[in-house]
Amino acid sequence: MRMIFVPVADRPECARALRTAFDLGQRVDANICGCHIRPHNHSDVVLPSELGSIADHDAAWETAWAGKKTRKSDGTARMLFEQVAARQHYEIIKKPRSTTGAVWLEKVGSPDKVLSIMGPVSDLIIVSRPTLIGGTLARLFMMAAVLNSARPVLVLPKSGPLVIGKRICIAWNQSAEAAQAVSAAMPLLRLADQVNIITCGRERSGGPKSSQLATYLRFWGVKSKRFTVNADSDTKGLIKGYKDSESDLMVMGAYSRSRVRQRIFGGVTEFMLQRAKIPVFMLHS
């Protein structure tokens, strides 16, 4: 993991995201790229096609983005980035080099377009979870990162510890998406003090069982514990497993594009993105 990408605005949740990003960067020897994204005067929001029929999201996001149209650079966002970088002893750099550094970028365009360009050439994107009431801009950035980057996204709550990844749990449902998320999270899993595999109820699908995942992790030098939880729903079960295992980060897969409407807006993925008050490392390929 060599490049962590963080959208930055002059907001408290961005400061938290940056502090977490730089902490992870120091542990995995990664560069941190802070990017302020602003719309130009004629920029329209282009939502992912999976969201196009969701009228309330469409209208809310367009209104939120239209109200922010400006050609001016936000110097306060850059100042915040440089302040956090200095506290973490990261040097501001302009070109890649063999040692780590902090890179500042400013891009003009809608988040879905910018993140579809910058996201795929990053190893991890870090965003803040939006509030349930309001938070339309934060939701726009979060959904653009998840749906448009094809890279892992770390969604952070607005409160809680800044240092995460010491005790990681894997939400395991035997799916290819979960396996891809585990592979993407391997740099963090290898450094964790404890890795926990959480399964909800019996493992009935045709994919690899949690015992086989544990064997795979051992090939990477990662020891793990398995937790089987039973609850009224998978969401409750995963949160229970997260708490019972005393984890500070959950790794999980998001769903394939053909099932986005069904799953993102009414299932485990939607809950973890929108409502869970825990850090979630998620990959949607």
N, C-alpha and C positions, 0 to 999 in steps of 0.2 A: 504494500500500500504506500504509494508515493505522493498522491495528490488528493487532498480533502478540499472540497468546494463548499463555500458557505455564502448564500445570498445575504447581503448586509444592508440594513437600514439603521437609522439612529433610534433604536427602540430597546427597552430593557431585555426582551426575549432574545434579541440578536446578540447582545452582550453575553448572555448566558450561553448561547449556542457557540459563540466564538471561544469563550473560555473552555468549554468542553472540547471543541475542535483542536485547540492548541494543546490541551492535555493529552488527547489521543495521539496527536501528531508527534509529540515528544516520545510517547511510548512505542509507536510503530515506525518512527523515523520518517515522517511524512511532511511534505510541504503543505502549507495552508494557503488556499486561494480565496480571498474575500472579493465579492463582486456586488457592486451596487447596480441594480437593474432599474432603468427608468424608461417610461414610454416617450416616444417622440410625438410631435403635434398631430400626426395623422395615423397614429398607431391604433389598430383595432384589436380587440381580444379575439384570438382564434382558439376556441376550445377544442380539446381532443374530440374526435368524432364520437367516442363512447359517451361523452357527456352532452352532446349537442341537443338531445331531446329532453334534457332535464331543464325545463324552462326557468324554474326559480334560481338555479345555480347560474344559468346563462345570464339572466337579467342582473342578478346581484354582482356577478364578477365584472360584467361590462361597465356597470355604474361605478364600481369601486376603482377600476383601472382608469376610466375616463376622467375621474376627478383628480388623478395624479399626473396628468399629462404636463410635461415640462421638458425643456431642453437643457435646463441648468443642472450642473453637477451638485450632488449633495456632499459638501465638504465635511459635514458632521459625521456621516457614515464612514468616510475614510479616516477621520480622526479617531473614531471609536476603534476601528480595526488596528490602526497603528499603536494605539495605547495598549490594547490587549496583547498585541504582538510583543511590544517592549517588555511588558510584565512577564511574559513567558520566555524572554530572551531569544526571540526570533528576529533575525535581521530582515528588513525589507529588501527584496531583490527584484530585479526586472527580467532576468533571464534564468532559465534552469541551470543548476550546477550540481556537483556531486554531493554537497552538503545541503541540509534543509534550510528553507527560508520562507518568508511570507510574501505573497504576491498580491498586489491590489489591481483590480480591473473595474472598469465601468462600461456597461453595455446598454445600448438603447434598443428597445423592442419589448414585446410582450413576454412574460415569463415562460410561456410554453415554447416560444421560438428560441429564446436564449438558452433555456435548459435543455432543449433538444440538440443544441450545438455544443454547449459546454459540458453538459452532464455525461455524455458518452466518453469523453476524454478525461474524466475524473474517476478516482477509485471509490470515493464516498461523497455523498451530498448530505449536509446537515441542515435541517430546518426545524422550526418551532411548531408545535401543535397549536392550531387556532382555537380561540374560545368558541363555545357553542353559540353564544349570542354575539353577533357581530363577527369580527375576525375574518371578513371576506377576503382581504388582501393576503393574509397569512394562509388562508385555505387555498387561494389561487396558486401561491408559490408551492405549497405542499403537494397539491395534486399534480401540478406541472412536473415537479421533481419525480414523483412516483411513476407517472404515466408516460413521460416523455424522455426519460434519460436512459432507461434500460440498465441502470446502475443501482447499487444499494443506496438506500436513503435512511438516515438516522433521524427519526422524529422525536423531538425532545419535549417534555412537559415544561410548563412555565415556572415550575418550582421543583425543589428536590435537590439532590446532590449534584455538584458540577462534575465530579469525578465518577465515571461509570466504566463498566467493562471489567471490573474485578471479579464479579460473580455473574456469569452469563447463563441464561436459560434458553434452550432451543424449543420452540413450539413445533413438535414433530407430528405430522399427519400423514406420513408415508408418501408425500407427493413430490413430483419433480421440482415444483416451485420451492418447497422447503429445502430440498437438497441443494438447489442453486444458491439459496440464501446462506446455507451453512458454508458452502465453498467460498462465497464472497466474504464471509465473516471470519475466515480462517486466521488472518493475521491477528485479530482480536482474541479469538478462541485460544490460540497458542500462548498468549500472554496472560490469560485469565488465571486467577487463583483457583476458581472452581467453575466447572461447566456442568449444567444440569439439563437433562433431556426430559421434557414434559409431554406426556401423552394423555389424552382424554378418553377414558374408557378402554375397551378392548380394541386392539389393532386388527381391523377386519379387511382393509383394502389390500390390493396386490403388491403395493410397493414395499420397500425395505422396512423391517421392523426396527424398533428403537435399539434392540440388541445389536442389530447389524450396523446401525449408525454408530453405536458405541465402539464397535470393532474398527470401523473406518477412522474414527477420531483417534484411536490408539496408534494407527499407522502414522499420524501426524504428531504423535507425542502428547496427545490431549487425553487426560483421564476424565471420565464423566460419571455422574450419578443419574439414575433414572427415577422419575417420579410419575406415577400413574394417578390421575385425579378423576373423581367422579362428581359431576355437578349437573344442574338442570340444563345447562347449555355449554357449548365449547368456550364461549367468551368467559363465562364465570369460572369454568374449569382452568383455563389458562391463567387468569388472574390469581386464582387460588394457588396454582402451582408456582407461579412467580413469587408469591408471598411466602408460601411454605418452604421454598428452597432458598429464601433470603437473597434472591437475585437482584441485580441492579440494572440489567439490560436484557431485553427479549429479542431473539433472532427468529424471524419467521418469513415465509414466502407470501407474496401477494398472488393474485390470480391472473390467469392468462387473459388476453384481450377479448377473447370470445365470450368470457363470462364476467366482464367488468361490470356491466349494468346490474346483473343479478347479485354479484358478490360485494362490490365496493359500496353499493348503496343499500345494503341490507344483510350483512353477515359479519363474520369474524374480522375480515379486513377493515370494513367500515368502522367497526367498534374500536379497533386498535388505532386506526388513523385519527378518528374524531373524538373519542371519548375516554380511552384508557389514559390514566394519569401516570404512565410509566414510560421510560425510554424504549423505543422499538426500532430495531434494525430490520428493514424490510426491503425485499427485492421483487420487482415486477418486471419480468422479461418479455 
